[in-house]
Amino acid sequence: MRGWRPGLVGVMLLGLTLAACAVGGSGGAEPLAGARAPIDHIVVLFLENRTLDHLFGTYPGAEGLAGYNGRQADKSGAAYATLPPPLGRDGKPDSRFPADLPNAPFAMQKYVAPFDLTNNPVHRFYHMQRQYGAGADGVSMGKWVAEGTSGGTTMGYFDRLASPTQWRLADEFVLLDHWFQGIHGGSFANHFYLISAGVARYTEAPANERAAGVGPAGRVEKDGDVDPGGWVVNNLDPPYPPQRVDRILRTPQTAPTIADRLDAAGITWVWYATGWGGGADAVKQGLVPHHNPFQYVKRIMETPEGRAHIRDASDFSRALRDGDLPSVAFVKPHAKDNAHAASSTVGAGDRWIAEMVREVMASRYWSRVAVVITYDEGGGWFDHVRPPVVDRFGLGTRVPTLIVSPYAKRGVIGHREYDHASVLKLIEWRFGLEPLTDRDRRAAAPLEAFDFTQPPRDPVALP
């Protein structure tokens, strides 16, 4: 393992050093003691498509739904008398929901259980920006229904009963309630951003895949997966097999990623992707190619050494057991467990988190690990906090994020601003790496979540 292993006196001195330094923020100075932090492993559990309000909107102390009183408006700006009927996966009214839901967020669990499948709300780059528009009373974030494809479904939220593990982890560790997805829209752009702090390029994209007539606030004459400037803003499958669809980003990506920084420093890392070990049957075994960002990277995919960094997610559990955990581990669940609506559920995602965290806590690595649990993007589910504007690509919707570590504070809600570049910033801070782009240079590492002045905490029981 890399880095100095302090005893209790060293840990206490480290805490004093951190307390005397700025804890970061957009443009702020980070502490200089990352190499001395009592953390040798950073594990990122990266789930799918849920917003902060959708899972934690009623969590005590979080900036949730209690203070929200806006009303959704149709495309003309008129308030809905009641929410349009929630639509099922077939696009027809879902008979599990009443047809006259009030024009407000509503509790999903009155009508569906945590393991019940639901419709998959739209979560595309331009749609999401339009959803941020003003509602009937001038309050922003008022066009989620009008610019969506699932009727009133998007306004539903769950509570503790649906996500008992995540709420328990929030009780015992740290919930960050202002963590935003990096890029407006869906999965691929946010997965690629997670490893690069940037957006994939496809300047050779055919006309039928390009957006056209793009105006402010997400207005567009023709939607597309690639913007007019050649940036990939929606989902295209990777240039290297296995692939799932015929819409493929055919240009291998060569921009630097966190892999370049880690490899240059001799720091071990793995992207664990469920199904990767299945070869030609990988997709059948749960791999979602556009959730596998290193599958787009030329240096990784065209060398045996590079491809060795992508492993099946089952190897993560083996690495914990056998003492082979890399310094940085990204873990992607099976499609049925990743919480993505229509193919997975809130309950399945919560259960998977419980399984992974229990394994980490039971391993030899618990006393030296930091686990970041977050979601790639909001999935089209309503959230009432308007994202900060940092450039034309984002930030996007708030997503649930938890920090679990023996050095995490207990039962704290962090209110500072973060996004997926904050994962990169945490890695860069700990291992002394240079940033990749201006995005991760300006991002804050979530250091407010930690207290290094205390001895490591014991594991906790999970539901």
C-alpha positions, 0 to 999 in steps of 0.5 A: 500500500502506498503512503505513510501509515501514521499511528494515533499521534500522527493521525492527531497531528494530521487533523491539526494540519487539516484544520489549519488549511482551507478545506477547498471549494471552487477555486480554493486551496486544498490541504497539502497533507493528502499523502499523509491521510490514513486512507490507502483506498478510494472506492466509488460505487456508481449507481444510476438515475436517481435525484437527491429529492427522489431518495432523500427529499424527506431526510431530516436536515437535508435540503429536501422537499419541505421548503418547496412549494412550486407548481409545475407548468405546461409548455405554455406556462399555465399551471396544471390543475392536477398532475398529468396521469403518470405513465407506465413503461408502455407509455399509457396511464399507469393504473397504480396511480390515481389520475388526479394527483395534486400538482406537487411532489408525491410519495411514490410508496403510496402506490408502488413498492421499492422493488416495483418497476416504473417508467423511465423518465426522460433524461437527455441533455437538452430536455433536462435543461428545459426542465429547469425552466420556471413553473406557473409561479415563476419558481425554477425547476417547474417544467419537469413534467412538461418536458418529460415523457412520463407524465406526473411520474417524475414528481414521485419520491421515496422515503426511508422504507425504500432505501433503508441502507442508504438512510442508515448510512446517512445516519451513521456517516455523511450525506452530501446534499449539494452534489450535482451530476457533472453534465446535463442529461444522461449516463454516458456523458456523466460516466466519461466525465467521471474519469476525465472531467470532460466531454467526449469528442466526435467531430466526425459524427454523421448529421443524423446524430447531431443536434441542430438549431440549438438555442439558450436554456436547452431549446433545440430545433432537432435533438441529437446525441452530439452537439453542433460543436462535436461534443457527445452529450447523450448516449452512444456505444463505444468504438470497441466491442462489446456493443449493444446498439448501432449508434456508436461513437466511432472515434476512440478517445485520446484525452487524458483520463484519471488512468493516465495520472494514476498509471504515471504515479504507479498507483493501482486502479481498476474499473469493475464492470458487471458482465465484463468477463463474459466476452461476447456474452458480456451484454447478456451478463449485465454489461451496459457498454455506455456505462463503461467509460474506459471502453471508449479510451484508445490507450486502455482498449488497444493494449493488454496492459490497459484492458487489464484495468477493466475487470468483472465486478465479481472480482471486486469481492474477490479482491477484498477477500484475497488482499488484492484491492487496488488503491482506486476502485470504481464499481458498476453494478449489474443492470438489474441492480443499478437502480435505473428505472424500467430495468432496476428499482430503488430497492434493488440499488439499495440492496446492492449498496448494502452488499458492497458496503458490508463486504468492505466493512468486513474486509482487511481494508476497512481501517484505511478506506473511503467509499463514495456512493453516488449516482451517475445522473438524476434519471429525469426524476424531479429535484427542486434545486436549480444546478449551478451554471459552470459552463454550457454542459453543466452542472446537472441535477443533484444526485444522492451522495454518501461518504462512508469511511472509518474516518467519516464524521457521524450523522453529518449532512454536508451542504457544500457544492460538489459534482462528479469531478469531486471524485477526481479531486479526492483521488488527486488530493490523496495521491498528489496528482495534477488535475485533468481539466479546469473542472476538476481543478476548480472542484472541491474534494469532499473533505468536510466529510472526514475527521482524521483526528479520531481513531478509525471507527468500527463498522456498523450494522446495516438493514 
